[in-house]
Amino acid sequence: MNARLARLASPVLLAMGLMSAPATSAAATASAALPPASPLVRTADGRLLAPDIARIVERGELVIAMYQVDSPPFYAQKDGVMSGIDIELAQAIAGELGVKLRFDRSSSSVDAVVEMVGNGQADLGISRLGRTLRRSQMVLFSTPYLVLGHAMLIHRVRFAERYGKQPLKEAMRNFEGPLGVMANTSWVEFARRDFPAARLQPYPTWQALVDAVRRGEVLAAYRDELAVREVLEQDPRLALSLRTVTFTDAQTALSVMVGVRDGTLLAFVNEVIASRAGRRPPGDRRIKP
């Protein structure tokens, strides 16, 4: 009798299961259709902002990491006032966010500026910073706000002693001599990539590197064209012992460094850079008749 009841009960239980399945499935579908919680943050003034933007707005301050040694025309301090290309860009970003601006210049090297941003100790890094493969592993890069060609400051006599009358292009292709670079900067990586046979000699500052070239300690110094040209512009007498070479096939893109978790902040910085490109004075607007 028990076996017979079991056989009769099976179809009933199966039918009950089939009847309950659609209800469960419908409940799951309804749950999946519910909108997820918004990732936006509502600030004290009622605005909805992405978390990385809200962090800055709620703090009321944008923190910019910047190298402690001045580097005009990008950034320099005189009589307590900061000025330069990088300063104007930082002011524009802070102004669009509606917050105050604070520069943290505690970094003792350019690479340390990038590390501060990567570690979350600053919101942005703006410090004549070039994009490199090593840096791309710890921060995000904005679109470039300036692109500069690579250049060399060469000691005429030392270079002639080593390469004689060899054509300059060939000498550069086979460059093996001592090449000076600024320590803990993107130029160390650039020099290793562009002149793999060179013997790199790092110097703590650009002025120390220029002095080393003047003394003939290194055959040349490697940096961007703006910095290299400025050496002879400031002291034309140096043209008797030094010369410059600019490379048209090598460039460095200067960008703002942003933390890897701050994707919306990166997009915002890119928009500010784009809005500043090709600016004209207010009275010089182009109007279609």
ABEGO torsion letter per residue (X at the ends): XAAAAAAAAAAAAAAAAAAAAAAAAAAAAAAAABBBBBABBBBAAGBBBBAAAAAAAAAGBBBBBBBABBBOAABBBBGGBBBEAAAAAAAAAAAAAGBBBBBBAABABAAAAAAAAAAGABABBBBGBBBBAAAAAABBBBBBABBBBBBBBBBAAAAAAAAEABBAAAAAAABABBBBBBBGBAAAAAAAAABAABBBBBBABAAAAAAAAAAGABABBBBBAAAAAAAAAABAAAAAABBBBBBAABBBBBBBBBBAABAAAAAAAAAAAAAABGBBBAAABBBBX
